[in-house]
Amino acid sequence: MRQKLARVIGGVAMLALVAGGTACSSSDDAASGGDACGNKIAFFGALTGPSAALGINENNGVKLAVDKYNKENADCKVELVPLDSQGSPDQAPQLAQKAIDDTKILGIVGPAYSGESEAAGPLFNEAGLVTITPSATNPTLAKQNWKTFFRAVGNDLSQGPGAGNYIKNVLKADKVYVIDDQSAYGAGLADEVKKLLGPAVVGSDKVQGDGKQVEFSAVVTKVKAANVKAIFYGGYYQEAGLIRKQLTAAGVTAPLIAGDGVNDAAYITSAGAAAAEGTILTCPCQPAAEARGTFIEEYKALNGTDPGTYSDTAYDAANILLAGIKAGKTTREGLLEFVKGYSGEGVAASYKFVEGGELDPAQVKVWAFKVKDGKVVPDQEIPKS
């Protein structure tokens, strides 16, 4: 997902638009039935519920992109439609159908999570409605033959080995316990870590996510008995925080390592600052502070808070869709073709999509972050091998 969105798309330079063409002028799409103005894009992800922090980060990034676009195209604005999935695969099909039925929605930023992507992807594919996820990392999503699926971040085939390499080479832990929440995302990420660590994994267990479990004494007892040097958790921040809190209360001092689903300040709230201290959080993304241009200042001015994990990739994903609309791609078919052929620079990275809608692997970076003094701060970029 890297794009060159012209100055009109705030902070992102764009590949050449059709000479003289704008979304408010006549275009091939408009001539074939697409209206020039009054179009919409949607954000699809959790805005309420136990996984809402990451979704809010992303939605705020999309809001900024749309706000900037509309200020620069006041005579032909694009509306942002927020679709609150609560991060639930059960709600995803109905929500996807709602988006599909609104024919003015030309593209989706999201779905944000892997489980809801699995549930909604077939419907979007059948409807020809393009989706660009800023954060769903399960590798299998790109293997479903969905023509409408695109991903703005690296998948767990990059993040999982990255986390495993950090555990092996930086922490030098030779006894590791792996836990996951049984979600498409959490289990997939945990599996990749297990593959890399091999016999260093001395135990593994599963818990329930989505706020369904708050008491983890059984797994805490197993981890303590194993006397491990590190614990990996595949899942989201709410359960990760409670597990870390209960491990600490039981006297387990081995560090917790987790993926991007935990990489949010809400994890510290869930665990408590003292228990969370020293946790390592990985992400197939760069630190938000590395975002190019004036993104950070503009984001904070609009939203009243600093950007969080995936705020920048969501901003870039929205700008790709907006660039297509600006270029006159005002049908779903036209915008899908635009995204498929897109190549350019965003505030987070360079974007070019390859087979299955994946981000070009050459563009993927995996970072480790660390909880220090009650904040999530960058630690280091993790080498690919």
Residue pairs with C-beta under 8 A, 6 or more apart in sequence:
1 132
1 134
1 150
1 151
1 152
1 313
1 316
1 317
1 320
1 342
1 346
1 349
1 351
1 353
1 359
2 316
2 343
2 344
2 345
2 346
2 349
2 350
2 351
2 352
2 359
2 363
3 12
3 14
3 15
3 316
3 319
3 320
3 323
3 342
3 343
3 344
3 345
3 346
3 351
4 12
4 13
4 14
4 15
4 323
4 343
4 344
4 345
5 11
5 12
5 13
5 14
5 319
5 320
5 322
5 323
5 344
5 346
6 13
6 14
6 17
6 323
6 326
7 13
8 14
8 69
8 72
8 73
8 326
9 65
9 68
9 69
9 319
9 322
9 323
9 326
10 64
10 65
10 68
10 69
10 72
10 298
10 319
11 68
11 292
11 293
11 294
11 295
11 298
11 315
11 347
12 293
12 316
12 319
12 344
12 345
12 346
12 347
13 344
13 345
14 323
14 344
15 342
15 343
15 344
17 323
17 326
17 327
18 27
18 327
18 328
21 27
21 327
21 328
22 73
22 76
22 326
22 327
22 328
23 36
23 37
23 39
23 73
23 76
23 78
23 325
23 326
23 327
23 328
23 330
24 36
24 37
24 73
24 75
24 76
25 36
25 328
26 36
26 328
27 34
27 36
27 327
27 328
27 329
27 330
28 328
28 334
29 328
29 329
29 330
29 331
29 333
29 334
30 36
30 328
30 330
32 331
32 334
33 331
34 329
34 330
34 331
34 334
35 104
35 330
36 76
36 328
36 330
37 75
37 76
37 77
38 79
38 104
39 78
39 79
39 104
39 106
39 325
39 330
40 78
40 79
40 80
40 81
40 102
40 104
40 105
40 106
41 62
41 66
41 78
41 79
41 80
41 81
41 105
41 106
41 107
41 108
41 109
41 318
41 321
41 322
41 325
42 80
42 81
42 82
42 83
42 99
42 105
42 107
42 108
42 109
42 110
43 58
43 59
43 62
43 80
43 81
43 82
43 83
43 108
43 109
43 110
43 314
43 318
44 83
44 85
44 95
44 96
44 99
44 108
44 109
44 110
44 111
44 112
44 116
44 120
44 131
45 54
45 55
45 58
45 59
45 83
45 84
45 85
45 87
45 110
45 111
45 112
45 113
45 116
45 135
46 52
46 54
46 55
46 84
46 85
46 86
46 87
46 88
46 112
46 113
47 55
47 56
47 59
47 82
47 84
47 86
48 84
48 86
49 86
49 87
49 88
49 211
50 87
50 210
50 211
50 236
50 238
51 86
51 87
51 113
51 210
51 236
51 237
51 238
51 261
52 86
52 87
53 237
53 264
53 265
53 266
53 308
54 112
54 135
54 236
54 237
54 261
54 264
54 308
54 309
54 310
55 84
55 85
55 87
55 112
56 308
57 264
57 307
57 308
57 309
57 310
57 311
57 314
58 109
58 110
58 112
58 134
58 135
58 310
58 311
58 313
58 314
59 82
59 314
60 299
60 302
60 303
60 305
60 307
60 311
60 314
61 134
61 299
61 307
61 310
61 311
61 312
61 313
61 314
61 315
61 318
62 80
62 109
62 314
62 315
62 317
62 318
63 80
63 302
63 303
64 295
64 298
64 299
64 302
64 303
64 315
65 315
65 318
65 319
65 322
66 78
66 79
66 80
66 318
66 322
67 302
68 298
69 77
69 78
69 319
69 322
69 326
70 77
70 78
73 326
78 322
78 325
79 104
81 99
81 102
81 105
83 95
83 98
83 99
83 108
83 110
84 95
85 91
85 92
85 95
85 110
85 111
85 112
85 113
85 116
87 112
87 113
87 115
87 116
87 210
87 236
88 115
88 116
88 210
89 115
89 116
89 118
89 119
89 184
90 119
91 116
92 111
92 115
92 116
92 117
92 119
92 120
93 119
93 120
93 123
95 120
96 119
96 120
96 123
96 124
97 123
99 105
99 108
99 124
99 129
100 123
100 124
100 127
100 129
105 129
106 129
106 130
106 321
106 324
106 325
106 329
106 330
106 331
106 332
106 335
107 129
107 130
107 131
107 132
107 321
107 324
107 332
107 335
107 339
108 124
108 129
108 130
108 131
108 132
109 131
109 132
109 133
109 134
109 314
109 317
109 318
109 321
110 117
110 131
110 132
110 133
110 134
110 136
111 117
111 120
111 121
111 131
111 133
111 136
112 133
112 134
112 135
112 136
112 310
113 135
113 136
113 183
113 185
113 261
114 136
114 137
114 138
114 141
114 183
114 184
114 185
114 188
115 183
115 184
115 185
116 136
117 131
117 133
117 136
117 138
117 141
117 149
117 184
118 138
118 140
118 141
118 184
120 131
121 131
121 141
121 144
121 146
121 148
121 149
122 144
122 146
124 130
124 131
124 146
124 148
124 149
125 144
125 145
125 146
125 147
125 148
125 149
127 148
127 332
128 147
128 148
128 332
128 333
128 336
129 148
129 332
129 336
130 148
130 150
130 321
130 332
130 335
130 336
130 339
131 148
131 149
131 150
132 150
132 151
132 152
132 317
132 320
132 321
132 339
133 141
133 149
133 150
133 151
133 152
133 153
133 317
134 152
134 153
134 310
134 313
134 314
134 316
134 317
135 152
135 153
135 260
135 309
135 310
135 313
135 314
136 151
136 185
137 151
137 153
137 154
137 155
137 156
137 159
137 185
137 188
137 189
137 259
137 260
137 284
138 155
138 156
138 184
138 185
138 188
138 189
139 155
139 156
139 157
139 188
140 184
140 188
141 149
141 151
141 155
142 149
142 151
142 155
142 355
142 356
142 357
142 358
143 356
146 357
147 336
148 336
148 357
149 356
149 357
150 339
150 340
150 353
150 357
151 353
151 357
151 358
151 359
152 313
152 314
152 316
152 317
152 348
152 351
152 359
153 284
153 285
153 310
153 313
153 359
153 364
154 284
154 285
154 359
154 361
154 364
154 365
154 366
155 284
155 358
156 185
156 188
156 189
156 192
156 259
157 192
158 284
158 361
158 364
158 366
158 384
159 189
159 192
159 259
159 260
159 282
159 283
159 284
159 366
160 188
160 189
160 190
160 191
160 192
160 193
160 195
160 196
160 259
161 192
161 193
161 195
161 196
161 384
161 385
162 282
162 284
162 366
162 368
162 382
162 384
163 189
163 192
163 193
163 232
163 257
163 259
163 282
163 366
163 382
164 192
164 193
164 195
164 196
164 197
165 196
165 382
165 383
165 385
166 257
166 280
166 282
166 368
166 382
167 173
167 176
167 193
167 197
167 200
167 230
167 232
167 257
168 196
168 197
168 200
170 368
170 380
171 229
171 230
171 255
171 257
171 280
172 229
173 200
173 228
173 229
173 230
173 254
174 200
174 229
175 200
175 202
175 226
175 227
175 228
175 229
175 230
176 197
176 200
176 201
176 202
176 228
176 229
176 230
176 231
176 232
177 201
177 202
177 203
177 204
177 205
177 222
177 223
177 226
177 228
177 230
177 231
177 232
177 254
178 190
178 193
178 194
178 197
178 201
178 203
178 204
178 205
178 231
178 232
178 233
178 234
179 190
179 204
179 205
179 206
179 207
179 219
179 223
179 231
179 232
179 233
179 234
179 235
179 243
180 186
180 187
180 189
180 190
180 204
180 206
180 207
180 233
180 234
180 235
181 187
181 206
181 207
181 208
181 209
181 210
181 233
181 234
181 235
181 236
181 239
182 206
182 207
182 208
182 209
183 209
183 210
183 235
183 236
185 234
185 235
185 236
185 259
185 261
186 209
186 233
186 234
186 235
186 236
186 259
186 261
187 206
187 234
188 234
189 234
189 259
189 261
190 204
190 232
190 233
190 234
193 201
193 232
193 234
194 201
194 204
202 226
202 228
203 222
203 223
203 226
203 228
205 218
205 219
205 222
207 213
207 216
207 219
207 235
207 239
207 243
208 239
209 235
209 236
209 238
209 239
211 238
211 239
213 239
214 242
215 246
216 239
216 242
216 243
216 246
217 246
219 243
220 243
220 246
220 247
220 250
220 252
221 250
223 231
223 247
223 252
223 254
224 247
224 250
224 251
224 252
228 254
229 254
230 254
230 255
230 256
230 257
231 247
231 252
231 254
231 255
231 256
231 257
232 256
232 257
232 258
233 239
233 240
233 243
233 256
233 257
233 258
233 259
233 262
234 258
234 259
234 261
235 258
235 261
235 262
236 261
236 262
237 261
237 262
237 263
237 264
237 266
237 267
237 270
238 266
238 270
240 256
240 258
240 261
240 262
240 267
240 270
240 271
241 262
241 266
241 267
241 268
241 269
241 270
241 271
241 272
241 276
242 270
242 271
243 256
244 256
244 267
244 270
244 271
244 275
244 276
244 279
245 270
245 271
245 272
245 275
247 254
247 256
247 275
248 271
248 274
248 275
249 275
255 278
255 279
255 280
256 279
256 280
257 279
257 280
257 281
257 282
258 267
258 279
258 280
258 281
258 282
259 281
259 282
259 283
260 281
260 282
260 283
260 284
260 285
260 309
260 310
262 279
262 281
263 281
263 282
263 283
263 309
263 369
263 376
264 308
264 309
264 376
265 308
265 375
265 376
267 276
267 279
267 281
267 371
267 376
268 276
268 371
268 374
268 375
268 376
271 279
273 374
276 371
276 374
277 371
277 372
277 373
277 374
278 370
278 371
278 372
279 370
279 371
280 368
280 369
280 370
280 379
281 368
281 369
281 370
281 371
281 376
282 366
282 367
282 368
282 369
282 382
283 309
283 366
283 367
283 369
284 364
284 365
284 366
285 309
285 310
285 312
285 313
285 348
285 365
285 367
286 312
286 348
286 349
286 365
286 367
287 367
287 369
287 378
288 296
288 306
288 307
288 308
288 309
288 311
288 312
289 296
289 378
291 307
291 312
291 347
291 348
292 345
292 346
292 347
292 348
293 347
295 307
295 312
295 315
295 347
296 306
296 307
299 306
299 307
299 311
299 315
300 306
300 307
312 346
312 347
312 348
313 346
313 348
313 349
315 346
315 347
315 348
316 346
316 347
316 348
316 349
316 351
319 346
320 339
320 342
320 344
320 346
320 351
321 335
321 339
323 338
323 342
323 344
324 334
324 335
324 338
324 339
324 342
325 335
327 338
328 334
329 335
329 337
329 338
339 353
340 353
342 351
342 352
342 353
343 351
343 352
344 350
344 351
345 351
349 359
349 363
349 365
350 360
350 363
351 359
351 360
351 363
352 359
352 360
352 363
353 359
353 360
354 360
354 361
365 381
366 381
366 382
366 384
367 378
367 379
367 380
367 381
367 382
368 378
368 379
368 380
368 381
368 382
369 376
369 377
369 378
369 379
370 376
370 377
370 378
370 379
371 377
